[in-house]
Amino acid sequence: VMQEIIIDKKQYHTISELKNGLGPAPLKTALGWLHLAHGVRNTAAGLRYVLYVFMTDLKELTRIIHKPAGYFLAPEGDERVGDVSNVAFGNGWILDDDGRVFIYYASSDTRLHVVTSSLAQLLDYVVNTPQDGLRSAASVQQINDLIDKNQAVPVPTVTELVANAAPFPLL
């Protein structure tokens, strides 16, 4: 190895405060390279491994352009119990021609799981979820900004929904 470049350094008091690592090869999209990674945080209950996603520039693979705050997937319920408790670890993902994404991950070094999403959903998540403000005041401001943005979206009335609804077929 002649050169090593750290794309996403660990950050204190985040999901990757102790260590982090890239998962499978990134997915090339029209918006950038979509990465799946794991982050490790030291908690009172021990280490916690979670999965997170981020996006890098198409032409400059080491430049992060979107990094949502928090985790994308964390072990829950039975996934938290096993040989190494409280671990979710990315094993691979596949992008099908129809836009479905199959995400393979292991839980607690005991079981393998697969979840499905779509490329459109993943891109929406990575681009539109705010990144970590790293301070309480910044995080609260981000939440308030999201609330304001959502309140600005027009919500149709029941009358409008009924008027635009397709008729139910008779059985």
N, C-alpha and C positions, 0 to 999 in steps of 0.2 A: 504494500500500500504506500503510494508516494504522497498522497494527500488525503486528509480526512476533513470533511466539512460538516459541522453540526447544523442541521436545518432548524431544529426546534429544541432549544436548550431547556433544561429543567428550570422550573420557576417556583420559588418558595411559596407555600400556602396555596397551592393549586393542585389539580389532579395529578400533576407530574412533578411534584416537589422533590421526590426522592430519586426517581429515575424514569426514563421513558424510552420507547423504542419503536421503530417503524415496523409495521406488519407486512402484509403482502405487497407486491408491486402496485404502484399507484395506477388509478384508472385515468386514461386520457379523455378529457371532455372538452367541449367547445369553450368552456370558461376557464379551464386550467387543469392541473393534475390533482386528482382527488386521492388523498392519503388516508389510510386507516392505521392507527398507532395505539399503543397501550401506554398508560401512565400509571405510576405507582405513588401512592401517598402513605405516609406513616401515620397511623391512627392509634388511639388508646387500645383498640381491639386487634392491633397488628397491621400488617401491610394490606393495602387494598389496591387491587389491579382493576382498572377500568379501560374501556376502549374510547377513543375519541377520533374525530376526523378533522382534517384541515386541507386547505388547497394551496398549491404553489403555482406560480406563473408558468404558462406554457413554454416560454422561451428561456426562462431562468428558473430551473427546477428547484433551486435552493432558496428562492425568495417566496416567503409565505404571504399570500394575499388575503386569505380568509381563515380565521381560526375561531370557531364558536367557543364560548365559555362552557366550562363543565364537561361532563362526559356524554358520550353518545350511547353507550351501553355499559351497564354495570351488573354484576351478579345479583340475582334476587332469589329469595326462597331457597329451594333445594340446590340451586346453582352455587350457593355460598358454602355448601358442605362437601368435603372431599379430602383428598390427600393433602392439598395445600388450600386452605379455606380462603374464601372471599377473593377469588381470582377470576377475571374474564380476560382471555388472551386470544387475539385474532390469529386465525390459521389460514385464512384465504378469502377471496371473494371472486365472483364470476359475474360479468356483465353480459347478459343475453342480448340477442339482436332486437328483442321486443322492448328493451329498456329495463327489464327486471334485473335486480342485483341480488344474488345469493351471498350472504355473509356467513362464513363458517367461523365459529369460535369455540374455545374450550372453557369449561368452568371448573374451578378448583382442582385442576390437573386430574380430573376424573371422568368427565363426560364431554362429548362433542355435540354442538348444536348448530343449527342453521336457521337463520332468519331471512326473510325476504323484504325487499324494499324496491323502490324504483329509482332510476337515475335522477328523474325529475324531483322526487322527494328529497333525495340526498343533496342535490344541488341547491334546492330551496333552503334546506336546513343549514348547509355550510355557508351560504351567501347571506342569508337573512337573520341568522342568530348572532346577536352581538358578542364580541369577544370579551374576555374577562377584564373588568375594570381594575382589578388588583387592589382596589380600595373600596371600603363600604360606600362612601359617598358616590363614587363613580358607578358602582353597581346599582345603587338605588336610582340614580339618574337614568341609567339605561332602562330599568324597569318602567319608570315614569314615561320615558320616550316611547317605549313599546305600547304602553296603554294609550297614550295620545295618538299614536299612529293607528292603532286598532279602532279607536273611537271615531277617527276620521273616515273610516270605510263605511259607505252607506249600507245599512241593513234593510232589506226589503220588508215591507209590512206583510201581515198574514194575507190581506186582500190581494196584494201584488203576487204573492206566492201562489195563491189559489188561482188567480187569473192566468198565470203563466204555466200552470201545471198541466201536464199531459193527462188525458183521461185514462182511467184504469180500464184495462180490457175486461170484458165480461167473460166469465168462465162458463 
